[in-house]
């Protein structure tokens, strides 16, 4: 779907035999402008979807028929990432409440979610939308939720036909290529942050975190900081800002995460500039902080990562996606609610709300190292998060929307 601002002007319709470009007129009606044949890549994707049937049916045999089946639809799940971790936390808690999660994705590399059945489906193939309807019938699903990290399949499927079989909703994780008109056709619409989405009638479900029973000992004399996140073109500016702040504070750094776009020219230029021992590879953030958290003066990242660090009672830094390290924000009791409302992603927040507080953190570190350990207490906000982030309340609201219960 292509348009001007939020108004769609053109849409590409893929049939079993061809692509069609349609002009969208006012009132929602459209007319076909031109057609062209399907590419060999698309034809191959169609054959692959047919070939997945045996494995998909095998996955469905593991479903507990006594539980409520919900299909969670993605284009892909990375080896690591904030969205993946967020989905893991939600699905684990939904499973504990009687939901049987079934993942639908073309690619699934996130190990913690591989305990749930996964149905392979390549979006964009001519048979993808029909296959999703088939999955609903095979699984006996009651709900289909499109996780709009990537919305390809959501816009290909006949929502009206799908809603005749199941309840249909979506979860928005970021800046989505969708429209209000599409969202209004769904039974429910949830988002992890509503202020920057530009859409209406969304139900806000804040990120939830797991609070460890015991926190690592925090040492204000620690000389290392940790960044957690993928090393790719999108996240690279946040990593560069992190390194600049480490240099400013006089601490060493480690970067934990996979290199997901090694062919990218910016990433290719960046990697040789980093000491090899600073790249520690993918980690389980929560387990790593439990084991090694006392080594770090602070932990940096975006999205879910700062919340995981704060839950371990460690200082947490959010760095911008553009070259403005002066806007970087350490979570504290005063700013945490605003930053969480924007999903701990600074590039969308109005500048007056992110004036930067690295200087304040540096001064607190100086005082703590001179014998005032309470100087850093404002930047260790586990207690504040526990008071404001109730996983039970969030899950109650999520289930109400998902199942359509009063």
N, C-alpha and C positions, 0 to 999 in steps of 0.2 A: 504494500500500500504506500502510495506517494502523495504528498500534498504540500500545502502552504500553511505553515504554522500547525494548528490543530485541525485544519480542514482538509480532509482527503480529497484529492482531485483525480487520481488514477489508481487502479488496482490491477494486478496481474492475477489472472485465474488460470490454474493449471488443471486441465482435464486429463483423462487417461490417454489421450492421443496428441495433445498440442497445448501450447501456451496461448493465452488471449490477453490483450491489453484492453481494459475497459475504462471509459470516461465516466466518472461519478457525477451525476447531475444533482442539483438541489432537490431535497426530498428523499435522497438515498437511491434513486433509480440510476441505472447505468446503461451505457450502450457500448458495444464492441467496436474498437477502432481497427485492430489488426490482429493477426495470428501468426505464429511461427512454430516449427516442429520442436519436439523435445530433444534435448541434447543426449549424447550417448551416456554421459554421467548420470543423468536423471533416469534413463532407461535401466542402467545398471543398479541404481538405488531401488528401483521397483522390484527387480529380480531378487536383490538381497532381502528386502522386506518379506517376500514370499519364502525365501530360504530360512528365515528366522523362525518359522512356524513351529517346527518340532521342538526347538529349544525353549520357545516361549510357552508352549503347552506344558513342557516339563517343569518350568518355573511355577506355573499356576497350580501344579499338583501339591506344592508345599503350603498352599494357603489353608488356613484354619477356617472351615465353613461357618463356624459359630461366631466369627468376628465380622465387623462391618468393613468391607473392602473399599478402599479409596485409591484411585489411580492418580499418582502425582507425575505430571508430564513435564519433561525437560527436553531441551535439545541435547545437552551434555552435562556431565558432572566432572569437574577437574579433579586431579589428584589431591589438591588442597585448595582452600579458598574460604572467604568469609561467608559466601552464600551457602557453600556446601556444609560448613560447620553449623550455620543457623538452621538449615534443613534437618541436619542430624539431630539437633536438640529438640526441634519440634516433633519430628517423627518418633523419636524414642519416647517422648512423653505421650504422644497420641497412642502409640502401641500399648503403653501401660494402662490406657483408658479404654481398651477394647477395640481400637482401630487396627485393621490389617493394612499397613502401607504396601503398595505395589508401585515400583518406580517404572516409568516408561521413558526410555532415552535411547538415542543413537549410540552414545558413548558414555560409559560409566567407569571412572577411574578412582572414585572416592571410596577407599577401603572401609571406613566405618559404616557406610550404608549398604555394603554388599551382603549384609545379613538379611536384607529384605528381598523378596522376589523382584527381578528386573526383566521387563519385556523390552526387547530390542526393536526399535522403530526409527527409520531414517525419515525425518521431516522433509518436505519438499518433493518427495516421490509421488507420482500420480495416485498410488494406492494408499498413501499414508493415512489420509482422513478415514477411508473405509476400514483400514486395519484397526484404527482406534475404536471404531464402533464395534468391530469384531472382538477386541479385547474386553470391552464392556460386557458383551454377551457371554464370552468364555468365563470371565472371572466372577460374574454376578455382582459387579461393583455397584455401589449406591451413589458414589460421588466421583467426578473427575475434576481435578484441580490443575490448571495450567500454571506452572511456576514461570512467570514471565521474566526470567533472566534472558531468554531468547524466545521470541513469540511466533516462530515460523508456523508450527503446526496449529497453534490456536487460531490463526487467521485462515488456515486452509480448510478446517473442518466445518461442517454444517452445524452450527450451534443449535439451531432449532430442532434438527433431527436428534442431536445428542441429548438435548434436554427432555425429549420424549422418553428417553431411557433412564437418565440419571440426573442428579443435581449437578450443576456445572458452576465452577468458580475459578478464581485466580488469586495468586499471591504475587504482588509486585516487589521485586528486589532492587530495582534501580531505575535508570532512565530507560523507559520502554518505548519501543516503536509500535505504538498502538493508538487507539482513538477512544474518546469518551463514548461514541456510539457503540463500539464493540463491547466495551466494559458494561454498558447498560443492558446488553442482551444476556448477561450472565445472572445466575441466581445470587452470587455473592462476590465481593471484591475486597480483598485484604491487602494491606501494605505494611512494610516495616517502618516506613516514614512517609507521612502524608504532606508535609509542608512544601516539599520541593517537587512533588509529582506532577502538578498541573492538572490533575484529574479530580473529579468530584465524587461524592457518595462512596468513599473508601472507608473501610474499617481499619483503624490503626492497631496493629499488634506489635508492640515493641519487642526488640530482641530480648531473649531470655538467656541466662547464663547458669552454669552449674557452679555452686560455691563449694570449694573443697573443705573438708572437715578441718584440715590443718593447713596453715599458710607457710610458705618458706620464710625463713628468717630474712628480714630486710637489713642490708648493710649500707649505710650512707657513704661508706668509703669504697664501695664497689667501683671498679674502673672500667666496666664494660656495659654496653647497652645492646639490646636485641631488637631487630626488626623481623616481623613475621609476615610473609606474604609472597605471592608469586613474583618472579622476576620476568616481567614482560613489558611491552611498550606502554601499556596503560598504567601500570604501577611504578614504572621507572622514575617519574618525577617525585613520587612520595619517598622512594628510596634515596634519591639524591638529596632531598631536603633532610632526611634523617641523618645522612652522613655529614652534611654541613653542620647540623646541630651538635652531633657528637664531637666534631672538630672544635666547635666553639666552646663546648663544655670540657674539653680535654679528656675524653674517654674513648676507649677502643670500641669497636662495633662488631657485631655478628649479624648475618642475614640468613634467616631460615626460610626456605621455600624452594620449589622447583623452578628451573629455567624453562618456562613454557613457550617461549618464542625465540629459540636460539638463532633463527635465521633473520631476526629483526636487526636492521643496521644499528639503531641506537643501543640495543642490548648487546650486540656484538662489539661495539666500541666501549661499552661500559665494563663488561666483565674483566678485561685485562687490567683495569685500573683498581680492582679490588684485591686485597691480599688473599691468596688461596685459602688460608685457614679461617678467613672471615665468612666464607660460604659454607654453612653447615648442613645444607640440604633440607628436605621436608621434615617437619616434626609434628608430633601431637602436642599442640600448644599447652593444653592443660597438664598433661603428664610431664612435659619438659620443664614447665615452671615449678611444678611440685618438686622435681628432682634437683633442678639447677637454678631456681629463681634467686637464691641468695647471691649469685654471681653478678646480678644485673642491677644497675642503678635505675634503669627504667626500661620499659618495653614499648615498642612503637608499632604502628600499623594503622589500618583503617577498618571500618565496619565492625566485625565481631571481635577482632583481636584486642583492641583496647579494653573491651568489657571483660574478656578472659583474664587480662593482666590485672585489671582492677579487682576482679573477684578473688584473685590471689593476694590482694592487698599490696600490690606493687604499683609504683607510679606508671601511668600509661600516657603515651604521647600519640597524638593524631597529626599526621603531616599532610600538607596540601598536595593536590594533583597538578599544581602549576609551580613555576619557580618563585615561590613566595614563602621561604622558610620563616619569615617574620610572622606569618599567620598561624604557625603551628601552635597547637593547644595541648597542654597537659590537662587531663581530666581532673576536676576538683569538685568540691561539694556545690559550688555556685553554678558552674557551667555544665555539669553532667547531664542535666535534664534537657537543655537546649541541644547539646551535641548528640544525645541519643535520639532526639526527635528528628534529627537530620541523618540518622544512621551512622554517626561518627565519620562522615565524609565531608571535608571542609569545602571542597570546590563549589558546592551548591549553596553554602550558607552565606547570607549577606555579610559583607565585610565588617560592619559594626559589631556583629555578634562574635567575630573571631579576631580580636585585636592582637592575639598572640600573648603567651605568658611564659615564654622560655626564660626571660630575664628573672621573673619571680621565682621560677623553679631553681635557677642557678644560685640565686641569693639564699634560698632555703637550704640548698645543698651546702653552701659555704657555712651557714650557721650551724647546721647539723654536724658538720665535720669539726667545728670548733667546740662542740660539747652540748648543743641544744637539739636533741633527737626529735623533739616535738615540732621543730621548724618545718619538717617535711610532712607532718600529719595531714595538712589540707590536701595533699596530693595522693593520699592513700585512702581511698573512698569505699572500701568494701562495705563498711557499716551502712553508709548512705545508700549504696545499691541494694543491699538486702532489705532496706526499708521501702524502697520505691519499685523494685522489680520483683513482683510476686508471680512466679511461674504458674501457680494454680489459677490466679485470676486471668492471666493471659490465655491459658488453655481453655478455661471455661468459655471465654468469649469466642475463641477460635472454633471450638466444637459447636457452639450455638450457630455461628454463621455457616459452618461447613454442612451441618446436618439439618439446618433449618428448623431447629427446635426453639420453642418460646423461652 
